[in-house]
Amino acid sequence: MEPILYEKNSKCIDISTEFCGIKFPNPFVLASGPPTAYGTMIKRAFDMGWGGAVLKTLKPDNMNIVDVKPRFNVIRGNHGEIVGFQNIELVSKRPLTIWLKEIEEIKIQYPNRILIGSIMAEADKKEWQELAKKVADSGVDALELNFSCPHGMPEMGVGAAIGQNAKMTSELTEWVKQVVNIPVIVKLTPNVTDIISIAKAAQNGGADGISAINTVQCLIGINLDTMEPLPSVDGYSTYGGYSGLAVKPIGLRAVSQIAKSINLPIFGIGGISSWEHAVEYMLLGASAVQVCTAVMIEGYDIIINFIEGLERYMRNKNIKKITEIKGKSLNRIKDHSALSIVKKVVQINNKLCIQCGKCVKVCGDAGYDALKFKNGQLVVDAEKCDGCSLCTIICPKRALTL
């Protein structure tokens, strides 16, 4: 697929991007997971416009994988929308030989779409190298090393058990780099104290790029009627991987920290459900983004709004190339001690105020008791107001600003 260009006022918009020297027609890539579990699924996604896809993680055939049922659960917002998603699904159960054939077919049919092979094996040099070489030789454009799955696989000594260990991360990355001639990307887990040290270990092992983040280990909830943890598998459950909109702040934090610390291209992952979220990741240093949970909730066709929204944003901002966005906000992330402490006082627009009293209540119960109603108008005590901004967040009509 050729780079998407938009001609307006003699200025072209180019949303193609480059990652590890590979040209993507757009920055939107399907992450490794249920939406990339079969070659036929990936083909449908490519037909709809996705710039690339990472295969559901492949493993050696001697690694036995059996999924439990059910294996998903969610947290919903006040209006029923899904804001958090837990899964306890494992890597691909399908034989490697079938996958290798499907990879070849996809690359023949879609030579200009990017296909990345996600792989996982036990901490054995021979197994990692044999698997990496087989998948690379099948025609994928790059490999992604899954050092980050937070459930099931760590019990076997793989997944996050590797990515939580800097020495293993570096060593296993080096093993793969020794036998392949395509880019090697390391997918990091957020379930660590210091993700920067793990990213540096991957770089030291020869990684060409970083994917961040995989899911956050969690326990999504308890059924109060049955007292069973969720998702309930015959009355029992386990810690799973948390994804969806709720983890976006964690992903943004991780990507910005990595971008500030090492000089490798980054796939931003975590909670991306709109083009705006993708732009946030790119502004903090990501070269491209990967999406999974949003597709599981809404389907492949969200790519249409992603591309149209990104193009519209770039036109409005007079941005010609997507590369102009990368890292533009990164230098605005500072240590807490470097932030301004200049006093600010809330400003009130009484024309917008509906006198619901929410701001008065929270300012009294959790703020500085600076807001009151006086003579039918909302007023602020400037001496008491500390500029914390809580009231501006609570106000349903945005009548309060700093």
Secondary structure, DSSP 4 states (H G I P E B T S, - for coil): -PPPEEEETTEEEE--EEETTEEESSSEEEPSSGGGSSHHHHHHHHHHT-SEEEPSPB--TTS-----S--EEEEE-TTS-EEEEEE---S--S-HHHHHHHHHHHHHH-TTSEEEEEE---S-HHHHHHHHHHHHHTT-SEEEEE----SSGGGGT-THHHHT-HHHHHHHHHHHHTT--S-EEEEPPS-SS-HHHHHHHHHHTT-SEEEE--PEEE---EETTTTEESS-BTTB---EEEESGGGHHHHHHHHHHHHHH--S-EEEESS--SHHHHHHHHHTT-SEEEE-HHHHHH-TTHHHHHHHHHHHHHHHTT--BGGGTTTTTGGG---GGGS-------EE-TTT-----HHHHHHHHHS-S-EEEETTEEEE-TTT-----HHHHH-TT--EE-
